[in-house]
Amino acid sequence: CVSPLVVNCTATEKLQVKLSEYNETMTELTLKYPLPLSFEQNTNLIIVPYKALYYIVAAYQHYLLAIVLDGIKKILGKKPRVYSLYRFYDTVMGSLNFFLFHCFEFERKNLEYLDELIQPEDRKDLTLDFRDATILEMSLALPEVSPFYDWKIDRKSQSERQMIKYK
């Protein structure tokens, strides 16, 4: 198994990733390295500028359907949990909003000291200097450092791949 690439995205002043840049990067990454069709899912993203409009969209997209599903489960004698699951999800995402939409700057002294301690032969595998790095460069390098995910030699059927995906 290949170990994942670990990137400290807060290690430089130039690498302050905005949500729109992250979305563009992920789009370009999936276009350059598409996943097999067995991983394909229909997804959508709605960004609304007003909080009131968000609550209307959330009620229509999630809560209305959750109430209907919970009603059906209650009629069938099962414990309704879908609505409470969406409430929990919204609570968790509400606490993450601060971290998603604010920038954080950290001092680099410890990181620079660690960079000096790396042996010269290990420098090709590990670097802690990200002054000129961009999130796009780092993201596009991920599939290259993970030969384990070579989809050309993948012989599993779509149903087998879905079983692995949802375990």
N, C-alpha and C positions, 0 to 999 in steps of 0.2 A: 504494500500500500504506500502511496506517495504522501508525504506530509504536506499540509497546505502552506501556501505562502503567507507569511505574517507581515503586515505592513502597518507601521505607526503613522497614521495619517495626520497626527497632530504635531509632527516633528519639524515643521517648517512654517514660516509665515506665508509663503506663497501658495501653500496647499490648503486653501479654505474652500471646501467643496460646498456648492449650493445645491439645493434639491433639484433644480432644473438641469444643472450640469451632470448630476448623478443619473438622472433619467436619460439624458442624451447618451451618456457613457454606456449604460446598460443596453440601450437600443442598439448602439453601434456594435457592442460586444455580441449580442445575439444575432445580428446580421452577419458578422464576420465568422462566428462559430455557432451555427445553428444546432440546437439540440435535436435528437431524433423525434419523430412524430409521436412516439409513445409518451413523451413528456409534454406534449402540446395541451394547453388548456386555454379556454376562453377567459380572458381577463380584461377588465376595463378600469380606467382611472378617471375620476371626476374631480376637478379642482374648482372649488367655488370661492368667490371673493368675499362673501358675507356669511357670518356665523348663522344667521337665521335661515338662509338658503341651505346651508349645510344640514341643519336639523330637519328641514323639509325633505331633502334628498335622502338622508339617513333613515328617516321614518318610512319613506316610500320603499327604499331599496332593502332595508333590513328589518326594521321593527314591525312593520305591517305583516310581512311574510312570517316573521318569527311568532307573532301572536296567533296567526292562522295555524301554523304548524303545532304550536303548543296546545291550541284548542283541539286539534285533531288527536294529538297524543292523549289529552285528558279524556276525550270521549272513548278512546280505545283502552283506557285504564292504565296508561303509562305515565311516568313522571315527566311533566313539561320542563324542559331545560333550555330551549333555544333562545328565548327572550333573555333569560338571565345570563346566558353566554355572551350575547351581544352587549349587554350592559357591562359585563366584566371587561370585554374587549375595548369598549369605549373608555372605560376608566383607566385601563392600562395605557392606551394611546394618548389619553389626555395628560397623563404624567410624563410621557415622552416628548410632548410638543416643545417644551423648553429646550431640550437637547437637539431636536431636529432643526430648529429655526434660530439657533444662536451659535456664534463662533467662540471657540475657546483657544487661547494661546498659552503655551507652556514654555518654560525656560528650557534651553537646549544644553545646558552645561553637563548634566549627567549623561545625556545621549552622546555628546561629543567625546566625553571621557571614555565611554564604552566603545566608541568607534576606534579610538586609539589603541585599545587593548586587543582588538581582533588580529589574529595571526595573519601574515601576508597570504599564506596558502588558502585560508578560509575566506578571504576577501571576495573571491569570485562567487561564493555561494551566499554570503551574508553581507549586506551593506546597511549602514544606519544613516547614511547621508542622503537625504531626500530634498536637498535645496532646489534642484532643477526638475524635480519630478512633477508629473501631473496625474490626476486620477485616471485619465484616459490611458496614458502609457502603462500605468500599473495594472489596470483592468485588462487591457489587451494582452498583457504578458502572462496572465493567469493560465490560459489553456496551454501555453507553450511549456510551462514548468510542470504541468500535470499530464504526462503521457498516459496515465492510467485511464483517462477519459477519451480514448481514441475511438470514436464512434464508427470508423470504417471497419474495424474488426469486431464490432458488437454484433452478435448473432442471435440475441434474445428476441423473442416475438414481442408484440406490443402488450399482450396480456401478461407475459412474464415480467416485462419491464414495469408495468403498472403495479404488479404485486410487490416488487422490490420498492417501488416508489412510495407506496402507502403503508409499509410495515412500520 
